[in-house]
């Protein structure tokens, strides 16, 4: 007689009591922030701006952000503005005749590495009232709904995050590790990325999780405006393939050049604007605007400082050309132009 072995149903191992309790506490803590709203509550809830401005060098991105500070001061005088600058470009912008001595309503953080970027964001989020290492006249409370965070520029933050990743893995910055040919000076093409999983975990944790997601997903009532550069065209026959997310966004937006910074950066904000300069005139194209039917609209700007007025008055509120021109004339008089 043949005896068949009994088939045993596998039993999922149970976590030890302490582990299960810790998991339950972690779950409860994470779920405690769940927001519940009715349809009417949601319809009447205030909205915030989350904007990415992209464009080539010298197209007016910094000028647009500085002008936005002046715009906010007149439209929302109680709102606070926090600036994270990764390129040290605001100093010159503020010293132009249009803004000199007229734009002071912001707290400014200059960051030269991703650790400083994250420290600046933490200070903005949680306030500096109890930080003794911050001068008394620069201390502020935590950011609140309706305030603004302006970031210039996101491609530098992405580069800084990569430097952190390479530094953690190799002890060198990215540019130092990849190096250049000592004879031709050209960047080496056969360098292997070390421990890629560990490297990109560090990069994405710093840039995506602790920075971009906080700005775009966690601070849901805070207005955010970021800038990034237009990417340089790729050389034909180059050894590197274009990132699929960059290629997809170019195809969706109908533009011939991608953006610098993290590949999925254009998908993070609600609104994506593209600045182009031609014959000394700047055009602001709306590449994406969640909830709007005007994607593809072009906002003519005689000068980059006009952007917040043209965008919020003419594009968002529907001002007529005549109304806008009249208001623009008043702004020029006030600026002494």
KAGIFEN-V747193 format. One record per backbone hydrogen bond with DSSP energy under -1.0 kcal/mol. NH is the residue of the N-H (numbers start at 1). CO is the residue of the C=O. If there is no record, write none. Layout:
# KAGIFEN-V747193
[[NH | CO] [NH | CO]]
This chain:
# KAGIFEN-V747193
[[20 | 16] [21 | 17] [22 | 18] [23 | 19] [24 | 20] [25 | 21] [26 | 22] [27 | 23] [28 | 24] [29 | 25] [30 | 26] [31 | 27] [32 | 28] [34 | 31] [42 | 38] [43 | 39] [44 | 40] [51 | 224] [52 | 271] [53 | 226] [54 | 273] [55 | 228] [59 | 56] [64 | 60] [65 | 61] [66 | 62] [67 | 63] [68 | 64] [69 | 65] [70 | 66] [71 | 67] [72 | 68] [73 | 69] [74 | 70] [75 | 71] [76 | 72] [79 | 76] [82 | 148] [83 | 107] [84 | 150] [85 | 109] [86 | 152] [93 | 89] [94 | 90] [96 | 93] [99 | 96] [100 | 96] [102 | 99] [103 | 99] [106 | 104] [107 | 81] [109 | 83] [111 | 85] [117 | 113] [118 | 114] [119 | 115] [120 | 116] [121 | 117] [122 | 118] [123 | 119] [124 | 120] [125 | 121] [126 | 122] [127 | 123] [128 | 140] [131 | 128] [134 | 131] [138 | 135] [139 | 136] [143 | 124] [146 | 221] [147 | 144] [148 | 80] [149 | 223] [150 | 82] [151 | 225] [152 | 84] [154 | 227] [157 | 153] [158 | 154] [159 | 155] [160 | 156] [161 | 157] [162 | 158] [163 | 159] [164 | 160] [165 | 161] [166 | 162] [167 | 163] [168 | 164] [169 | 165] [170 | 166] [171 | 167] [177 | 173] [178 | 174] [179 | 175] [181 | 186] [185 | 181] [188 | 179] [199 | 195] [200 | 196] [201 | 197] [202 | 198] [203 | 199] [204 | 200] [205 | 201] [206 | 202] [207 | 203] [208 | 204] [209 | 204] [210 | 205] [212 | 207] [213 | 208] [215 | 211] [216 | 212] [217 | 213] [218 | 213] [219 | 214] [220 | 218] [222 | 219] [223 | 147] [224 | 49] [225 | 149] [226 | 51] [227 | 151] [228 | 53] [230 | 55] [231 | 258] [238 | 235] [247 | 243] [248 | 244] [249 | 245] [250 | 246] [251 | 247] [252 | 248] [253 | 249] [254 | 250] [255 | 250] [260 | 229] [265 | 262] [267 | 264] [268 | 265] [270 | 50] [271 | 50] [272 | 288] [273 | 52] [274 | 285] [275 | 54] [276 | 283] [278 | 281] [281 | 278] [282 | 301] [283 | 276] [284 | 299] [285 | 274] [286 | 297] [287 | 272] [288 | 272] [290 | 270] [292 | 289] [296 | 286] [297 | 294] [299 | 284] [301 | 282] [306 | 303] [307 | 304] [310 | 306] [311 | 307] [312 | 308] [313 | 309] [314 | 309] [315 | 310] [316 | 311] [317 | 312] [319 | 313] [324 | 320] [325 | 321] [326 | 322] [327 | 323] [328 | 324] [329 | 325] [330 | 326] [331 | 327] [332 | 328] [333 | 329] [334 | 330] [335 | 331] [337 | 332]]
